Amino acid sequence: MEDNIDVSLILNKHGWTTFLLNLNGAIHEISISSVFSEPLYDVAKLLLSLLNNEDEMAMHWSDEPGWSIFQISRDKTQRHILSVEIGIAEDRDGSQYEKMVDFRIKQKQFLIIMFYQLKKIFHLLTEKSFAKDREGEFPYAYYKELVKRIAATFPEIL
């Protein structure tokens, strides 16, 4: 199980997002186009799925060309443990899939790491200069629901 892990989700201008994963000091970078994918919406929906105790979740992100595919599954006996696999593929369906990285992580740790990236972007978007050329990229309704669910489940992390 990994605990030497962090993520940075960077909302760039004009429909691009950068996802950086630091796993044991190794940095993995994924560029994401919002033309065929909605990374911030996907992260919010993924976290809500975790809070709904779903067993299997996935995110598919376009990086023109190709796709990055996140597969998250819950351990069957230790349900607070998640297995995460990230790979790249030729298309959304996973043709010519190649695994980049995989790790196991506690759900609460994963939730904190990912939620705080959304929270950071939420607050940055209140600045007019930052929000310019980033309109429509943030899932405000999902974020509001996520904050409500976290407050009910893990209030100490808000």
C-alpha positions, 0 to 999 in steps of 0.5 A, a space after each residue: 500500500 502506498 502512502 508516499 503519493 500526491 497529485 496536482 491537478 492544474 486547470 490550464 487555459 483554453 480547455 486543457 488540464 494537466 494531471 501530475 501524479 507523484 508516486 514514491 518520487 516518480 512524476 507521471 504527467 498526463 495532459 488532458 483535453 476538454 474537447 472529448 473529456 471533462 476531467 474535473 467533472 470526472 474527478 468529482 463524480 469519481 469521489 461521489 462514487 467512492 462515497 457511495 461505496 461503489 466497487 468499480 470506477 473508471 475515468 477516460 481522459 483524452 490527450 489528443 492523440 490517445 486516451 488515459 484510462 484510470 481504473 479504480 477498484 475496491 478491495 473485496 475484503 478490506 473495503 477501505 483499500 483501493 487499487 488504482 491503475 492508470 494506463 494509456 490507450 489508442 482510444 476510449 475503449 482501451 485498444 492497445 492499452 499499456 499500463 503506466 502505473 498501479 498502486 493501492 491506497 486507503 480510500 480516505 487518503 485518496 479522497 483527501 488528495 483528490 478533493 483538495 485539488 478540486 477545492 483549490 481550483 474552485 477557489 482559484 476560479 473566484 479570481 477573475 483573471 484566473 477564471 478568464 478562458 476557463 469558463 465551463 470547466 468546473 463542476 459546481 453542482 457536483 462539487 457542492 454535492 461532494 462537499 455536502 457528502 464529505 461533511 456528512 462522512 468525513 467532516 474532519 477533512 473539510 
